[in-house]
Amino acid sequence: MPIIIKDFTWTQSESKISINLPLKGTKANNVDILNSREYVKVSYPPFLFECWFYEMIDDDSSVIVVKNGIISLQFSKAEDSVWPSLFHKDFENKELLKLVREEAIKYAGQKAERLTKEKNDLKEANKKLALKEQMKVK
């Protein structure tokens, strides 16, 4: 059974959210982070932090830094505003939260596949360009 992290801090501006979690003696390479537009999960057994955001974030501009015993998560908000809370307003609705978690996992998998495909396509295009350049030289 995981130990839920409750001793975290968070701050916000109109456009950004920052969350700081204590590493509790865990090495950085043992930290697993999954985030989507609505959800973030940070796991470093036996510790777990989950957050269903009050509103959506722009997960493509996320910055995550693990150093000096702190995990620092920085997110840009999808829309500029001050949130009354970090957590979703229906935080007590376990069925909704389960659905959002499942969607986040699915979204993260699709995003990873898309990024891998884009990286492979770019690599292939670079190989073709290098070959064309080599053929021009001869």
N, CA, C and O atoms as a DFTB+ gen file, in Angstrom:
552 C
 N C O
     1  1       0.847      -1.185       0.000
     2  2       0.000       0.000       0.000
     3  2       0.893       1.250       0.000
     4  3       1.732       1.405       0.887
     5  1       0.723       2.133      -0.977
     6  2       1.588       3.311      -1.045
     7  2       1.298       4.307       0.085
     8  3       0.200       4.361       0.638
     9  1       2.315       5.077       0.392
    10  2       2.186       6.153       1.372
    11  2       1.912       7.435       0.585
    12  3       2.745       7.861      -0.215
    13  1       0.758       8.045       0.805
    14  2       0.359       9.246       0.066
    15  2       1.154      10.449       0.573
    16  3       1.207      10.701       1.777
    17  1       1.761      11.177      -0.337
    18  2       2.538      12.369       0.016
    19  2       1.579      13.520       0.273
    20  3       0.807      13.920      -0.598
    21  1       1.646      14.035       1.484
    22  2       0.801      15.169       1.851
    23  2       1.627      16.397       2.206
    24  3       1.084      17.498       2.292
    25  1       2.930      16.228       2.414
    26  2       3.780      17.345       2.810
    27  2       4.445      17.994       1.588
    28  3       5.669      18.103       1.516
    29  1       3.623      18.413       0.646
    30  2       4.094      19.105      -0.545
    31  2       3.708      20.580      -0.437
    32  3       2.859      20.958       0.370
    33  1       4.345      21.399      -1.263
    34  2       3.969      22.813      -1.341
    35  2       3.632      23.126      -2.795
    36  3       4.127      22.477      -3.716
    37  1       2.788      24.123      -2.980
    38  2       2.476      24.547      -4.338
    39  2       2.251      26.049      -4.340
    40  3       1.794      26.635      -3.358
    41  1       2.585      26.653      -5.468
    42  2       2.362      28.075      -5.676
    43  2       1.808      28.239      -7.081
    44  3       1.884      27.328      -7.905
    45  1       1.251      29.413      -7.339
    46  2       0.717      29.669      -8.663
    47  2       0.844      31.142      -9.007
    48  3       0.950      32.005      -8.136
    49  1       0.830      31.397     -10.295
    50  2       0.657      32.741     -10.833
    51  2      -0.552      32.633     -11.765
    52  3      -1.207      31.592     -11.816
    53  1      -0.837      33.677     -12.480
    54  2      -1.963      33.613     -13.435
    55  2      -1.736      32.532     -14.490
    56  3      -2.692      31.939     -14.989
    57  1      -0.464      32.276     -14.832
    58  2      -0.179      31.392     -15.961
    59  2       0.551      30.102     -15.607
    60  3       0.661      29.217     -16.456
    61  1       1.055      29.967     -14.375
    62  2       1.872      28.805     -14.032
    63  2       1.490      28.212     -12.679
    64  3       0.925      28.878     -11.812
    65  1       1.826      26.926     -12.538
    66  2       1.669      26.183     -11.285
    67  2       3.032      25.570     -10.964
    68  3       3.707      25.046     -11.850
    69  1       3.427      25.638      -9.710
    70  2       4.652      24.979      -9.252
    71  2       4.300      24.094      -8.067
    72  3       3.610      24.520      -7.140
    73  1       4.782      22.861      -8.109
    74  2       4.562      21.907      -7.026
    75  2       5.932      21.368      -6.610
    76  3       6.723      20.957      -7.459
    77  1       6.208      21.370      -5.316
    78  2       7.458      20.827      -4.798
    79  2       7.154      19.675      -3.851
    80  3       6.365      19.806      -2.915
    81  1       7.803      18.538      -4.119
    82  2       7.608      17.328      -3.320
    83  2       8.940      16.923      -2.700
    84  3       9.970      16.992      -3.371
    85  1       8.945      16.501      -1.437
    86  2      10.192      16.006      -0.843
    87  2      10.516      14.609      -1.379
    88  3       9.632      13.762      -1.511
    89  1      11.785      14.386      -1.681
    90  2      12.206      13.078      -2.197
    91  2      12.261      12.005      -1.120
    92  3      12.191      10.816      -1.432
    93  1      12.385      12.395       0.117
    94  2      12.377      11.456       1.256
    95  2      13.452      10.386       1.126
    96  3      13.196       9.211       1.391
    97  1      14.667      10.789       0.715
    98  2      15.793       9.872       0.640
    99  2      15.829       8.993      -0.597
   100  3      16.738       8.174      -0.736
   101  1      14.881       9.136      -1.489
   102  2      14.834       8.331      -2.711
   103  2      15.785       8.908      -3.758
   104  3      15.911      10.127      -3.877
   105  1      16.444       8.048      -4.506
   106  2      17.328       8.496      -5.582
   107  2      16.490       8.959      -6.772
   108  3      15.412       8.422      -7.027
   109  1      16.988       9.946      -7.487
   110  2      16.265      10.538      -8.611
   111  2      15.894       9.505      -9.671
   112  3      14.828       9.610     -10.276
   113  1      16.742       8.517      -9.908
   114  2      16.444       7.531     -10.957
   115  2      15.349       6.540     -10.552
   116  3      14.940       5.709     -11.363
   117  1      14.873       6.622      -9.313
   118  2      13.767       5.760      -8.867
   119  2      12.419       6.473      -8.908
   120  3      11.415       5.935      -8.441
   121  1      12.394       7.681      -9.465
   122  2      11.166       8.470      -9.519
   123  2      10.484       8.243     -10.863
   124  3      11.113       8.352     -11.915
   125  1       9.186       7.924     -10.817
   126  2       8.382       7.717     -12.017
   127  2       7.319       8.818     -12.062
   128  3       6.563       9.000     -11.107
   129  1       7.268       9.549     -13.177
   130  2       6.328      10.662     -13.301
   131  2       5.481      10.477     -14.553
   132  3       5.996      10.224     -15.642
   133  1       4.170      10.609     -14.372
   134  2       3.230      10.565     -15.489
   135  2       2.370      11.817     -15.393
   136  3       1.776      12.094     -14.351
   137  1       2.306      12.562     -16.475
   138  2       1.415      13.725     -16.440
   139  2       0.678      13.882     -17.757
   140  3       1.153      13.497     -18.826
   141  1      -0.501      14.463     -17.631
   142  2      -1.336      14.777     -18.785
   143  2      -1.900      16.171     -18.556
   144  3      -1.452      16.886     -17.660
   145  1      -2.872      16.555     -19.358
   146  2      -3.466      17.892     -19.237
   147  2      -4.282      18.057     -17.962
   148  3      -4.511      19.182     -17.517
   149  1      -4.725      16.944     -17.366
   150  2      -5.614      17.026     -16.204
   151  2      -5.061      16.366     -14.939
   152  3      -5.661      16.485     -13.870
   153  1      -3.932      15.678     -15.050
   154  2      -3.519      14.789     -13.963
   155  2      -2.011      14.654     -13.928
   156  3      -1.358      14.662     -14.971
   157  1      -1.456      14.530     -12.737
   158  2      -0.043      14.188     -12.584
   159  2       0.085      13.143     -11.482
   160  3      -0.578      13.221     -10.448
   161  1       0.952      12.163     -11.727
   162  2       1.248      11.131     -10.738
   163  2       2.759      11.050     -10.598
   164  3       3.481      10.898     -11.583
   165  1       3.224      11.154      -9.360
   166  2       4.642      11.008      -9.057
   167  2       4.758       9.838      -8.093
   168  3       4.165       9.839      -7.015
   169  1       5.527       8.847      -8.499
   170  2       5.655       7.638      -7.697
   171  2       7.132       7.357      -7.446
   172  3       7.934       7.314      -8.378
   173  1       7.475       7.167      -6.188
   174  2       8.797       6.684      -5.815
   175  2       8.595       5.813      -4.571
   176  3       8.637       6.273      -3.430
   177  1       8.369       4.504      -4.868
   178  2       7.953       3.567      -3.834
   179  2       8.777       3.713      -2.546
   180  3      10.004       3.818      -2.565
   181  1       8.037       3.715      -1.429
   182  2       6.613       3.437      -1.278
   183  2       5.732       4.690      -1.357
   184  3       4.553       4.628      -1.009
   185  1       6.281       5.819      -1.806
   186  2       5.551       7.090      -1.786
   187  2       4.825       7.355      -3.099
   188  3       5.278       6.954      -4.172
   189  1       3.680       8.044      -2.988
   190  2       2.852       8.350      -4.161
   191  2       2.223       9.723      -3.995
   192  3       1.713      10.065      -2.928
   193  1       2.266      10.507      -5.074
   194  2       1.563      11.799      -5.123
   195  2       0.714      11.793      -6.380
   196  3       1.217      11.524      -7.471
   197  1      -0.570      12.088      -6.235
   198  2      -1.467      12.214      -7.377
   199  2      -2.202      13.539      -7.258
   200  3      -2.589      13.961      -6.169
   201  1      -2.384      14.184      -8.399
   202  2      -3.137      15.435      -8.414
   203  2      -3.995      15.486      -9.671
   204  3      -3.502      15.345     -10.790
   205  1      -5.286      15.691      -9.459
   206  2      -6.211      15.953     -10.543
   207  2      -6.388      17.469     -10.535
   208  3      -7.015      18.024      -9.633
   209  1      -5.829      18.136     -11.551
   210  2      -5.763      19.596     -11.545
   211  2      -7.143      20.251     -11.552
   212  3      -8.107      19.715     -12.099
   213  1      -7.204      21.411     -10.935
   214  2      -8.446      22.177     -10.871
   215  2      -8.953      22.499     -12.278
   216  3     -10.147      22.402     -12.561
   217  1      -8.022      22.884     -13.150
   218  2      -8.318      23.106     -14.568
   219  2      -7.187      22.488     -15.380
   220  3      -6.225      21.972     -14.811
   221  1      -7.292      22.535     -16.684
   222  2      -6.289      21.897     -17.539
   223  2      -4.981      22.690     -17.563
   224  3      -4.949      23.906     -17.373
   225  1      -3.898      21.930     -17.809
   226  2      -2.584      22.518     -17.993
   227  2      -2.109      22.237     -19.418
   228  3      -2.700      21.426     -20.132
   229  1      -1.048      22.908     -19.815
   230  2      -0.387      22.641     -21.092
   231  2       0.761      21.684     -20.796
   232  3       1.852      22.119     -20.427
   233  1       0.525      20.396     -20.953
   234  2       1.535      19.410     -20.552
   235  2       2.768      19.407     -21.449
   236  3       3.804      18.870     -21.057
   237  1       2.686      19.985     -22.628
   238  2       3.850      20.036     -23.510
   239  2       4.922      20.988     -23.000
   240  3       6.087      20.867     -23.381
   241  1       4.547      21.931     -22.146
   242  2       5.534      22.885     -21.625
   243  2       5.916      22.564     -20.178
   244  3       6.450      23.424     -19.477
   245  1       5.653      21.356     -19.733
   246  2       5.994      20.952     -18.364
   247  2       7.504      20.906     -18.176
   248  3       8.253      20.520     -19.073
   249  1       7.931      21.313     -16.980
   250  2       9.341      21.225     -16.604
   251  2       9.402      20.484     -15.275
   252  3       8.756      20.871     -14.301
   253  1      10.186      19.416     -15.253
   254  2      10.312      18.609     -14.049
   255  2      11.791      18.493     -13.715
   256  3      12.596      18.060     -14.540
   257  1      12.138      18.886     -12.490
   258  2      13.527      18.854     -12.044
   259  2      13.587      18.076     -10.734
   260  3      12.803      18.314      -9.815
   261  1      14.530      17.145     -10.668
   262  2      14.742      16.368      -9.451
   263  2      16.164      16.651      -8.984
   264  3      17.127      16.227      -9.623
   265  1      16.296      17.377      -7.852
   266  2      17.626      17.651      -7.305
   267  2      17.503      18.167      -5.877
   268  3      16.457      18.663      -5.458
   269  1      18.598      18.036      -5.149
   270  2      18.696      18.519      -3.766
   271  2      17.545      18.033      -2.891
   272  3      17.049      18.777      -2.044
   273  1      17.121      16.790      -3.092
   274  2      16.085      16.213      -2.252
   275  2      14.678      16.706      -2.532
   276  3      13.773      16.464      -1.734
   277  1      14.474      17.397      -3.657
   278  2      13.167      17.965      -4.012
   279  2      12.820      17.586      -5.451
   280  3      13.677      17.598      -6.335
   281  1      11.561      17.255      -5.666
   282  2      11.036      17.109      -7.026
   283  2      10.245      18.379      -7.296
   284  3       9.266      18.673      -6.610
   285  1      10.676      19.123      -8.294
   286  2      10.010      20.381      -8.632
   287  2       9.269      20.212      -9.956
   288  3       9.877      19.940     -10.992
   289  1       7.958      20.377      -9.906
   290  2       7.103      20.251     -11.086
   291  2       6.609      21.641     -11.464
   292  3       6.054      22.346     -10.621
   293  1       6.800      22.042     -12.705
   294  2       6.351      23.345     -13.175
   295  2       5.447      23.129     -14.384
   296  3       5.835      22.483     -15.358
   297  1       4.247      23.675     -14.307
   298  2       3.273      23.510     -15.384
   299  2       2.728      24.866     -15.804
   300  3       2.532      25.753     -14.973
   301  1       2.485      25.019     -17.097
   302  2       1.782      26.199     -17.599
   303  2       0.297      25.876     -17.633
   304  3      -0.105      24.783     -18.033
   305  1      -0.502      26.829     -17.215
   306  2      -1.954      26.636     -17.249
   307  2      -2.437      26.768     -18.685
   308  3      -1.886      27.555     -19.455
   309  1      -3.451      26.015     -19.046
   310  2      -4.022      26.103     -20.390
   311  2      -4.665      27.472     -20.602
   312  3      -4.592      28.041     -21.691
   313  1      -5.292      27.991     -19.552
   314  2      -5.887      29.326     -19.600
   315  2      -5.428      30.104     -18.378
   316  3      -5.441      29.580     -17.264
   317  1      -5.024      31.348     -18.580
   318  2      -4.564      32.172     -17.469
   319  2      -5.706      32.480     -16.508
   320  3      -6.742      33.013     -16.906
   321  1      -5.506      32.144     -15.257
   322  2      -6.467      32.456     -14.191
   323  2      -5.853      32.023     -12.869
   324  3      -4.906      31.238     -12.837
   325  1      -6.397      32.540     -11.792
   326  2      -5.980      32.100     -10.465
   327  2      -6.949      31.020     -10.005
   328  3      -8.162      31.233      -9.978
   329  1      -6.412      29.868      -9.645
   330  2      -7.237      28.754      -9.202
   331  2      -7.509      28.872      -7.710
   332  3      -6.610      29.236      -6.951
   333  1      -8.724      28.572      -7.275
   334  2      -9.009      28.578      -5.844
   335  2      -8.370      27.388      -5.117
   336  3      -8.240      27.397      -3.893
   337  1      -7.976      26.369      -5.881
   338  2      -7.397      25.158      -5.309
   339  2      -6.531      24.491      -6.366
   340  3      -6.749      24.688      -7.562
   341  1      -5.553      23.706      -5.934
   342  2      -4.749      22.926      -6.870
   343  2      -5.558      21.760      -7.426
   344  3      -5.424      21.394      -8.594
   345  1      -6.400      21.183      -6.570
   346  2      -7.127      19.963      -6.919
   347  2      -8.488      20.255      -7.561
   348  3      -9.124      21.273      -7.288
   349  1      -8.900      19.339      -8.408
   350  2     -10.175      19.415      -9.110
   351  2     -11.327      19.601      -8.121
   352  3     -11.307      19.058      -7.017
   353  1     -12.318      20.368      -8.533
   354  2     -13.442      20.674      -7.633
   355  2     -14.251      19.435      -7.242
   356  3     -14.903      19.428      -6.198
   357  1     -14.213      18.383      -8.076
   358  2     -14.915      17.132      -7.763
   359  2     -13.948      16.091      -7.198
   360  3     -14.062      14.901      -7.491
   361  1     -12.999      16.552      -6.386
   362  2     -11.944      15.690      -5.861
   363  2     -12.482      14.505      -5.058
   364  3     -11.786      13.500      -4.912
   365  1     -13.685      14.602      -4.545
   366  2     -14.270      13.513      -3.761
   367  2     -14.974      12.478      -4.642
   368  3     -15.321      11.402      -4.155
   369  1     -15.192      12.775      -5.921
   370  2     -15.879      11.867      -6.835
   371  2     -14.886      10.818      -7.358
   372  3     -14.222      11.033      -8.372
   373  1     -14.797       9.703      -6.664
   374  2     -13.799       8.671      -6.968
   375  2     -13.960       8.081      -8.374
   376  3     -12.964       7.758      -9.022
   377  1     -15.185       7.938      -8.846
   378  2     -15.407       7.394     -10.188
   379  2     -14.865       8.338     -11.263
   380  3     -14.229       7.897     -12.220
   381  1     -15.119       9.622     -11.102
   382  2     -14.598      10.617     -12.047
   383  2     -13.079      10.618     -12.026
   384  3     -12.447      10.642     -13.082
   385  1     -12.490      10.591     -10.848
   386  2     -11.031      10.611     -10.734
   387  2     -10.406       9.362     -11.346
   388  3      -9.346       9.432     -11.967
   389  1     -11.064       8.226     -11.170
   390  2     -10.578       6.982     -11.777
   391  2     -10.599       7.098     -13.307
   392  3      -9.657       6.682     -13.983
   393  1     -11.667       7.659     -13.833
   394  2     -11.788       7.857     -15.281
   395  2     -10.694       8.796     -15.800
   396  3     -10.074       8.521     -16.827
   397  1     -10.462       9.895     -15.094
   398  2      -9.426      10.848     -15.502
   399  2      -8.054      10.188     -15.454
   400  3      -7.232      10.412     -16.343
   401  1      -7.792       9.371     -14.422
   402  2      -6.515       8.669     -14.309
   403  2      -6.326       7.720     -15.496
   404  3      -5.253       7.685     -16.098
   405  1      -7.358       6.959     -15.830
   406  2      -7.269       6.016     -16.953
   407  2      -7.030       6.761     -18.272
   408  3      -6.229       6.324     -19.098
   409  1      -7.723       7.879     -18.464
   410  2      -7.529       8.686     -19.667
   411  2      -6.112       9.247     -19.725
   412  3      -5.512       9.313     -20.798
   413  1      -5.573       9.653     -18.570
   414  2      -4.210      10.195     -18.514
   415  2      -3.188       9.141     -18.915
   416  3      -2.232       9.437     -19.632
   417  1      -3.388       7.928     -18.457
   418  2      -2.471       6.837     -18.808
   419  2      -2.541       6.553     -20.310
   420  3      -1.515       6.368     -20.964
   421  1      -3.741       6.523     -20.837
   422  2      -3.934       6.309     -22.268
   423  2      -3.308       7.453     -23.071
   424  3      -2.619       7.217     -24.063
   425  1      -3.551       8.683     -22.638
   426  2      -3.010       9.874     -23.300
   427  2      -1.475       9.858     -23.287
   428  3      -0.838      10.157     -24.297
   429  1      -0.891       9.508     -22.143
   430  2       0.565       9.471     -22.027
   431  2       1.156       8.428     -22.974
   432  3       2.198       8.665     -23.585
   433  1       0.500       7.285     -23.099
   434  2       0.967       6.251     -24.031
   435  2       0.909       6.719     -25.474
   436  3       1.845       6.504     -26.244
   437  1      -0.197       7.363     -25.836
   438  2      -0.339       7.874     -27.204
   439  2       0.680       8.973     -27.490
   440  3       1.238       9.042     -28.586
   441  1       0.919       9.828     -26.500
   442  2       1.889      10.913     -26.665
   443  2       3.293      10.342     -26.841
   444  3       4.057      10.818     -27.681
   445  1       3.634       9.328     -26.056
   446  2       4.951       8.694     -26.171
   447  2       5.132       8.063     -27.550
   448  3       6.201       8.170     -28.150
   449  1       4.086       7.404     -28.050
   450  2       4.149       6.820     -29.389
   451  2       4.330       7.883     -30.455
   452  3       5.123       7.716     -31.381
   453  1       3.584       8.990     -30.322
   454  2       3.681      10.082     -31.294
   455  2       5.080      10.692     -31.289
   456  3       5.649      10.949     -32.350
   457  1       5.638      10.924     -30.097
   458  2       6.970      11.517     -29.997
   459  2       8.039      10.583     -30.554
   460  3       8.990      11.031     -31.196
   461  1       7.880       9.279     -30.306
   462  2       8.819       8.303     -30.849
   463  2       8.753       8.289     -32.369
   464  3       9.788       8.240     -33.034
   465  1       7.549       8.330     -32.925
   466  2       7.389       8.358     -34.381
   467  2       7.999       9.623     -34.971
   468  3       8.691       9.563     -35.987
   469  1       7.746      10.768     -34.340
   470  2       8.319      12.022     -34.832
   471  2       9.842      11.981     -34.798
   472  3      10.500      12.446     -35.728
   473  1      10.400      11.425     -33.726
   474  2      11.857      11.320     -33.598
   475  2      12.418      10.408     -34.685
   476  3      13.426      10.733     -35.311
   477  1      11.759       9.257     -34.911
   478  2      12.220       8.323     -35.937
   479  2      12.086       8.925     -37.330
   480  3      12.963       8.727     -38.171
   481  1      11.002       9.658     -37.589
   482  2      10.815      10.306     -38.890
   483  2      11.909      11.341     -39.138
   484  3      12.439      11.440     -40.244
   485  1      12.243      12.109     -38.106
   486  2      13.294      13.121     -38.232
   487  2      14.643      12.459     -38.475
   488  3      15.431      12.932     -39.294
   489  1      14.908      11.374     -37.774
   490  2      16.159      10.640     -37.954
   491  2      16.269      10.120     -39.387
   492  3      17.323      10.222     -40.014
   493  1      15.179       9.565     -39.893
   494  2      15.163       9.038     -41.264
   495  2      15.364      10.160     -42.279
   496  3      16.107       9.998     -43.247
   497  1      14.700      11.302     -42.061
   498  2      14.853      12.444     -42.967
   499  2      16.294      12.945     -42.956
   500  3      16.829      13.317     -44.001
   501  1      16.918      12.956     -41.796
   502  2      18.313      13.384     -41.705
   503  2      19.245      12.427     -42.436
   504  3      20.205      12.859     -43.074
   505  1      18.967      11.127     -42.346
   506  2      19.766      10.133     -43.069
   507  2      19.661      10.357     -44.578
   508  3      20.664      10.327     -45.291
   509  1      18.430      10.582     -45.057
   510  2      18.218      10.810     -46.489
   511  2      18.930      12.074     -46.947
   512  3      19.545      12.099     -48.013
   513  1      18.842      13.118     -46.139
   514  2      19.510      14.374     -46.480
   515  2      21.017      14.183     -46.517
   516  3      21.677      14.687     -47.426
   517  1      21.573      13.466     -45.552
   518  2      23.021      13.211     -45.522
   519  2      23.440      12.421     -46.762
   520  3      24.483      12.702     -47.353
   521  1      22.640      11.442     -47.154
   522  2      22.957      10.636     -48.333
   523  2      22.934      11.506     -49.592
   524  3      23.816      11.387     -50.442
   525  1      21.929      12.380     -49.715
   526  2      21.862      13.285     -50.859
   527  2      23.081      14.194     -50.912
   528  3      23.646      14.420     -51.982
   529  1      23.483      14.711     -49.765
   530  2      24.660      15.585     -49.701
   531  2      25.929      14.820     -50.096
   532  3      26.791      15.359     -50.791
   533  1      26.038      13.591     -49.659
   534  2      27.210      12.771     -50.023
   535  2      27.224      12.516     -51.527
   536  3      28.287      12.528     -52.147
   537  1      26.059      12.288     -52.114
   538  2      25.981      12.017     -53.551
   539  2      26.341      13.282     -54.345
   540  3      26.930      13.171     -55.420
   541  1      26.008      14.468     -53.851
   542  2      26.347      15.714     -54.522
   543  2      27.840      15.949     -54.546
   544  3      28.370      16.456     -55.535
   545  1      28.531      15.589     -53.469
   546  2      29.952      15.819     -53.341
   547  2      30.738      15.006     -54.371
   548  3      31.755      15.485     -54.874
   549  1      30.298      13.804     -54.693
   550  2      31.023      12.926     -55.621
   551  2      30.796      13.302     -57.007
   552  3      31.332      12.667     -57.915
